[in-house]
Amino acid sequence: MAAALENLGKVPELQKRILFTLFMLSVYRIGIHIPTPGIDAAIMAEWFDQQRGTLLGMFDMFAGGGLRTLSILALGIMPYISASIIVQLLGIVHPKFEQLQKEGEAGRHKLTQYTRYGTVLLCLVQSYFISMGVEQMTGPGGEAVVLYPGLGFRLIAMVTMTTGTCFLMWLGEQITERGIGNGISLIIFAGIVARMPVAVYNTMRLTRTGEMPIFGALIMLIFMLAVIGGIVFVETAQRRIPIQYPKQIRGRKVYGGQSTHLPLKINTSGVIPPIFASSIIVFPATIAQFFPDISWMKIVADVMRPGGGTYNLIYLVAIIFFTYFYTAVVFNPVDVADNLKKYGGYIPGIRPGKATSEHLDRVLSRLTFVGAIYLCAVCILPQILISKANAPFYFGGTSLLIVVGVALDTMSQIESHLISRQYEGFLKTGRIKPRR
């Protein structure tokens, strides 16, 4: 690490990118503490503390703690992710969107524009229902959370929270373009990591008071460390497909003939499936949490409680679906086979062209199945353990996966910057493999 810090000082551009990223994330964390106008943030926080273990805890995790006081960034970046899912799914079922996906940079620009429009629409709908629900909330002493309820408050809340999410969307794009790492993922990462000191403090407090057994806290810590180790191992694991290029004789010189490999990751989709699955579940269920007096919404909120059987089943199915879906989006065996054939490469024992694409598809399908099972285990098992141990915070396998995955991605990008300038990277014994 000391060698890495020394090398960072030799790359001014990388320094600027890192400082820019840290500055933008600091702006995001400052915005989390600015409450929506018309809200008594203290009473809202007291009410929210009584909802520990519900789906609101999971939503608040992705919102970086902004929902707890209904800040201007309370919706977080999840509406943008939900809009991205919808646009990508439309690329499969709608001819117009499918055509845009094939038009290169111009098509991607148009799809990004549609994603932004969808984000604004989802924000307006979600913020309206949340503002209605907050108007009905009271603190432990019967104090109203909303100071001046009515249409005016709802309009202000809708505009404020929608603007907040649009700002986060812009912030993420700026980090991706001018900083280091994926901006949207880093925003979620920062929200999770920022809550870790409070979670540690609450755990120690419950341990001192005897509400949580010391043995249970140690088991939880050991299990988390084991999960982190497993995530690092799987995220860096690869299936290497051997590739051979034939020799070419030009005059008296021989070109080519080298052997290489095509790396296929066990988890090609990365942290995207859990994030997508969470956003699909969080959107309707969070609204139901704010209307406990309506019978059918109360049923929805109870059924979708984290750790429950129905919630876990829906979550697992969504993770498996998005694992296969996103893998198909980022890796096309037909295109890879065509490129290999174009440049004279082939897999030993496999005919070029269609046979190669079928072989790659077969291998990728098996890897994706293993990756989906891995994601399901990482996201569900720690969550069940933590719910049974009565943890004072929501920090399950999804959180661990996002934190570790985003950290590996960011370190890989920093490593790439260092390598491109002929500087030694973070690891002397071996470099971190790219996730994609």
C-alpha positions in Angstrom: 0.0 0.0 0.0 2.9 2.4 0.8 4.3 1.7 -2.7 0.9 2.4 -4.2 0.6 5.7 -2.5 4.1 6.6 -3.7 3.2 5.8 -7.3 0.0 7.8 -7.0 2.1 10.9 -6.4 3.8 10.3 -9.7 0.5 10.5 -11.7 -1.0 14.0 -11.4 -4.0 13.0 -13.6 -4.9 10.1 -11.3 -4.5 12.3 -8.3 -7.0 14.8 -9.8 -9.5 12.0 -10.6 -9.3 10.6 -7.1 -9.7 14.0 -5.4 -12.6 14.9 -7.7 -14.3 11.6 -6.8 -13.9 12.2 -3.1 -15.1 15.8 -3.4 -18.3 14.7 -5.3 -19.0 12.0 -2.7 -18.5 14.6 0.1 -21.1 16.8 -1.6 -23.5 13.8 -1.7 -23.0 13.1 2.0 -23.6 16.7 2.9 -26.9 16.6 0.9 -28.0 13.6 2.9 -28.3 15.7 6.0 -30.5 18.5 4.5 -34.2 17.6 5.3 -37.1 18.2 2.9 -38.9 21.5 3.7 -41.9 21.1 6.0 -40.5 18.0 7.8 -39.6 17.7 11.5 -36.4 15.7 11.0 -36.0 14.7 14.6 -39.5 13.2 14.9 -39.1 11.5 11.5 -35.9 9.9 12.8 -37.7 8.7 16.0 -40.5 7.2 13.9 -38.0 5.5 11.6 -36.0 4.0 14.5 -39.2 2.0 15.3 -39.2 0.4 11.8 -36.0 -1.6 12.3 -36.0 -4.9 10.4 -38.6 -3.7 7.8 -38.0 -3.1 4.1 -37.5 0.6 5.0 -34.1 -0.3 6.4 -33.1 -1.8 3.1 -34.4 1.3 1.2 -32.5 3.5 3.6 -29.3 1.6 3.0 -29.5 2.4 -0.7 -30.5 6.0 0.1 -27.4 6.4 2.2 -29.5 7.1 5.3 -31.4 9.9 3.6 -34.8 8.3 4.2 -34.4 8.3 8.0 -34.8 12.1 8.1 -36.5 12.4 4.7 -33.7 14.5 3.3 -33.7 16.1 -0.1 -31.8 13.0 -1.4 -34.2 10.6 0.3 -35.1 8.7 -2.9 -31.4 8.0 -3.5 -30.3 6.7 -6.9 -32.7 3.8 -7.0 -35.3 5.5 -9.3 -32.5 5.9 -11.9 -31.6 2.2 -11.6 -35.2 1.2 -11.9 -35.6 3.3 -15.0 -32.4 1.7 -16.5 -33.9 -1.7 -15.9 -37.1 -0.7 -17.7 -35.2 0.8 -20.7 -33.0 -2.3 -21.0 -36.0 -4.7 -20.8 -37.8 -2.6 -23.5 -34.7 -3.2 -25.7 -35.8 -6.9 -25.8 -39.5 -6.6 -26.3 -39.9 -3.3 -28.3 -38.4 -3.0 -31.8 -37.7 0.7 -31.5 -35.6 0.3 -28.4 -33.9 -2.7 -29.9 -32.9 -0.7 -32.9 -31.5 2.1 -30.7 -29.3 -0.4 -29.0 -27.7 -1.3 -32.3 -27.1 2.3 -33.4 -23.9 2.8 -31.5 -23.1 6.1 -29.7 -26.2 7.9 -31.1 -28.5 5.1 -29.9 -27.0 5.0 -26.5 -27.4 8.7 -26.1 -31.1 8.4 -27.0 -31.5 5.5 -24.5 -29.8 7.6 -21.8 -32.2 10.4 -22.5 -35.2 8.0 -22.1 -33.7 6.7 -18.9 -33.6 10.2 -17.5 -37.2 10.9 -18.4 -38.2 7.6 -16.8 -36.2 8.6 -13.7 -38.1 11.8 -13.3 -41.4 10.1 -13.8 -40.6 7.4 -11.2 -39.4 10.0 -8.7 -42.6 12.1 -9.0 -44.8 9.0 -8.4 -42.7 7.7 -5.5 -42.3 11.0 -3.8 -46.0 11.7 -4.0 -46.9 8.5 -2.3 -44.2 8.9 0.3 -45.3 12.5 1.1 -48.9 11.3 1.5 -47.7 8.5 3.9 -45.4 10.9 5.9 -48.4 13.2 6.5 -50.1 10.4 8.5 -47.0 9.6 10.6 -46.6 10.7 14.2 -43.8 10.5 16.7 -43.8 8.5 20.0 -45.5 11.4 21.8 -48.1 11.9 19.1 -46.3 14.8 17.4 -46.9 15.2 13.7 -43.9 14.7 11.4 -45.2 17.1 8.8 -45.5 20.7 10.1 -48.0 21.9 7.5 -49.7 18.9 5.7 -51.6 19.4 2.5 -51.2 19.8 -1.2 -48.6 22.4 -0.8 -46.3 20.1 1.2 -46.8 17.3 -1.3 -45.8 19.5 -4.2 -42.8 20.8 -2.4 -41.8 17.2 -1.4 -42.2 16.0 -5.0 -40.1 18.8 -6.5 -37.5 18.6 -3.8 -36.9 14.8 -3.8 -37.1 14.6 -7.6 -34.6 17.3 -8.0 -32.4 15.5 -5.4 -32.4 12.3 -7.4 -31.7 14.1 -10.7 -28.7 15.8 -8.9 -27.4 12.4 -7.8 -27.8 11.1 -11.4 -25.7 14.1 -12.6 -23.2 13.5 -9.8 -22.8 9.9 -10.8 -22.2 10.7 -14.4 -19.6 13.3 -13.5 -17.7 10.8 -11.3 -17.8 8.2 -14.1 -16.5 10.8 -16.7 -14.1 12.9 -14.7 -13.3 10.8 -11.6 -12.4 7.2 -10.9 -14.8 4.2 -10.9 -18.5 3.9 -11.7 -20.3 6.9 -10.3 -23.6 5.3 -9.6 -22.0 2.3 -7.9 -19.8 4.6 -5.8 -22.7 6.6 -4.6 -24.4 3.5 -3.3 -21.0 2.3 -1.9 -20.6 5.6 0.0 -24.1 5.4 1.4 -23.4 1.9 2.8 -19.9 2.6 4.1 -21.0 5.9 5.8 -23.4 4.0 8.0 -20.8 1.4 9.2 -19.5 3.5 12.2 -23.0 3.9 13.5 -23.7 0.2 13.0 -20.6 -0.8 14.9 -21.4 1.6 17.8 -25.0 0.3 18.1 -23.7 -3.3 18.1 -21.2 -2.5 20.9 -23.9 -0.7 22.9 -26.3 -3.6 22.7 -23.5 -6.0 23.6 -22.6 -3.9 26.7 -26.3 -3.8 27.8 -26.7 -7.5 27.3 -29.4 -7.2 24.6 -27.1 -8.9 22.2 -24.9 -11.8 23.4 -21.2 -11.4 22.9 -21.0 -14.8 21.3 -23.7 -13.8 18.8 -21.8 -10.7 17.9 -18.6 -12.7 17.3 -20.4 -15.2 15.2 -21.8 -12.4 13.1 -18.3 -10.8 12.7 -16.7 -14.1 11.7 -19.5 -14.9 9.2 -19.1 -11.4 7.6 -15.4 -11.8 7.3 -15.9 -15.3 5.7 -18.4 -13.8 3.3 -16.0 -11.0 2.3 -13.3 -13.6 1.7 -15.7 -15.7 -0.5 -16.8 -12.6 -2.5 -13.2 -11.6 -3.2 -12.3 -15.2 -4.3 -15.3 -15.6 -6.6 -15.2 -12.1 -8.0 -11.5 -12.6 -9.1 -12.0 -16.2 -10.4 -12.0 -16.9 -14.1 -12.5 -19.7 -16.6 -9.9 -19.2 -19.2 -10.8 -20.4 -22.7 -7.6 -21.1 -24.7 -7.3 -19.2 -28.0 -4.7 -20.0 -30.7 -3.7 -17.8 -33.6 -2.1 -19.4 -36.6 1.4 -18.6 -37.9 1.6 -16.3 -41.0 4.7 -16.3 -43.2 5.5 -13.0 -44.9 8.7 -13.2 -46.9 11.3 -14.4 -44.5 9.5 -13.4 -41.3 6.9 -15.4 -39.4 4.1 -13.6 -37.7 1.5 -14.7 -35.1 1.3 -18.3 -33.8 0.9 -17.1 -30.2 -1.4 -18.7 -27.7 -3.6 -16.6 -25.4 -6.8 -17.1 -23.5 -10.3 -15.6 -23.3 -11.1 -14.9 -19.6 -14.7 -15.6 -18.6 -15.7 -14.6 -15.1 -17.8 -16.8 -12.9 -19.9 -13.7 -12.0 -19.9 -11.7 -15.2 -22.8 -9.5 -14.1 -21.0 -8.3 -11.0 -23.1 -6.5 -8.4 -25.8 -5.5 -10.9 -28.3 -8.3 -10.3 -28.7 -7.7 -6.5 -29.1 -4.0 -7.1 -31.6 -4.5 -9.8 -33.5 -7.1 -7.8 -33.6 -4.8 -4.7 -34.8 -1.8 -6.8 -37.7 -3.9 -8.2 -38.8 -5.0 -4.7 -38.1 -1.7 -2.9 -40.2 0.5 -5.2 -43.8 -0.8 -4.5 -43.1 -2.2 -1.0 -41.6 1.1 0.3 -44.8 2.9 -0.6 -46.8 0.3 1.3 -44.7 0.9 4.4 -46.0 4.4 4.7 -49.7 3.4 4.7 -50.0 0.9 7.6 -53.7 2.0 8.1 -54.8 0.6 4.7 -55.4 -3.1 5.1 -54.1 -4.4 1.8 -51.0 -2.2 1.9 -50.3 -3.5 5.4 -50.5 -7.0 4.1 -48.0 -6.1 1.3 -45.7 -4.5 3.9 -45.8 -7.5 6.2 -45.3 -10.0 3.3 -42.3 -8.1 2.0 -40.6 -7.9 5.3 -36.8 -8.7 4.8 -36.1 -12.2 6.0 -39.6 -13.5 5.3 -40.2 -16.5 3.1 -42.1 -14.6 0.3 -39.6 -11.8 0.3 -36.7 -14.2 0.0 -38.3 -16.2 -2.7 -39.1 -13.1 -4.9 -35.6 -11.7 -4.2 -33.9 -15.0 -5.3 -36.0 -15.3 -8.5 -35.2 -11.7 -9.4 -31.4 -12.2 -8.7 -31.3 -15.3 -11.0 -33.3 -13.5 -13.7 -31.1 -10.4 -13.7 -27.9 -12.5 -13.5 -28.8 -14.2 -16.8 -30.2 -11.0 -18.3 -27.3 -8.8 -17.6 -24.8 -11.4 -18.6 -26.5 -11.6 -22.0 -26.3 -7.8 -22.3 -22.6 -7.5 -21.6 -21.3 -10.6 -23.4 -22.5 -11.8 -26.8 -20.9 -15.1 -27.8 -21.8 -14.6 -31.5 -19.9 -11.3 -31.7 -16.9 -12.8 -29.9 -16.9 -15.8 -32.2 -17.1 -13.5 -35.3 -14.2 -11.3 -34.0 -12.0 -14.4 -33.4 -12.8 -15.7 -36.9 -12.0 -12.2 -38.4 -8.6 -12.1 -36.9 -7.8 -15.8 -37.5 -8.2 -16.9 -33.9 -9.8 -20.2 -32.9 -10.4 -22.4 -29.9 -8.4 -25.7 -30.2 -10.7 -28.5 -31.1 -13.6 -26.2 -32.0 -14.5 -25.0 -35.5 -14.6 -21.2 -36.0 -17.9 -19.4 -36.4 -21.1 -21.0 -35.2 -19.5 -23.9 -33.4 -17.3 -21.5 -31.5 -20.3 -19.3 -30.5 -22.2 -22.3 -29.3 -19.3 -23.5 -27.3 -18.9 -20.1 -25.6 -22.6 -19.9 -25.0 -22.6 -23.4 -23.4 -19.6 -22.5 -21.1 -21.0 -19.1 -20.2 -24.4 -20.6 -19.3 -22.8 -23.0 -16.9 -20.7 -20.2 -15.3 -23.8 -18.0 -15.1 -25.7 -20.7 -13.3 -22.8 -21.0 -10.7 -22.7 -17.2 -10.5 -26.4 -16.9 -9.9 -26.3 -19.5 -7.1 -23.3 -17.7 -5.6 -25.2 -14.3 -5.6 -28.3 -15.9 -4.1 -26.2 -17.5 -1.2 -24.3 -14.3 -0.5 -27.4 -12.1 -0.5 -29.7 -14.3 1.5 -27.7 -16.3 4.0 -26.1 -13.4 5.9 -29.5 -11.6 5.8 -31.2 -14.6 7.5 -28.4 -14.8 10.1 -28.5 -11.1 10.9 -32.3 -11.1 11.2 -32.2 -14.1 13.6 -29.4 -12.4 15.6 -31.6 -9.3 16.0 -28.9 -7.0 14.5 -29.4 -3.3 15.2 -28.8 -2.4 11.5 -29.5 -3.6 8.0 -26.2 -4.8 6.6 -26.7 -8.1 4.9 -25.0 -9.9 2.1 -26.2 -7.5 -0.5 -24.4 -4.7 1.3 -21.2 -6.7 1.6 -21.4 -7.7 -2.1 -21.8 -4.1 -3.2 -19.0 -2.8 -0.9 -16.5 -5.4 -1.9 -17.4 -5.5 -5.6 -17.3 -1.7 -6.0 -14.0 -1.6 -4.1 -12.5 -4.2 -6.4 -13.7 -2.3 -9.5 -12.3 1.0 -8.3 -9.0 -0.5 -7.3 -8.8 -2.2 -10.8 -9.3 1.1 -12.5 -6.6 2.8 -10.4 -4.3 -0.2 -11.2 -5.0 0.3 -14.9 -4.1 4.0 -14.7 -0.8 3.1 -13.0 0.0 0.3 -15.4 -0.7 2.5 -18.4 2.0 4.8 -17.2 4.4 2.0 -16.5 4.1 2.3 -12.8 3.8 -0.7 -10.5 0.3 -1.2 -9.2 -1.2 -2.0 -5.8 -0.1 -5.6 -5.6 3.4 -6.8 -6.3 2.6 -10.5 -6.3 -0.4 -10.2 -8.7 -2.7 -7.7 -10.1 -6.4 -7.4 -9.4 -8.3 -8.8 -12.4 -10.9 -6.6 -14.1 -14.5 -7.5 -13.3 -15.6 -7.1 -16.9 
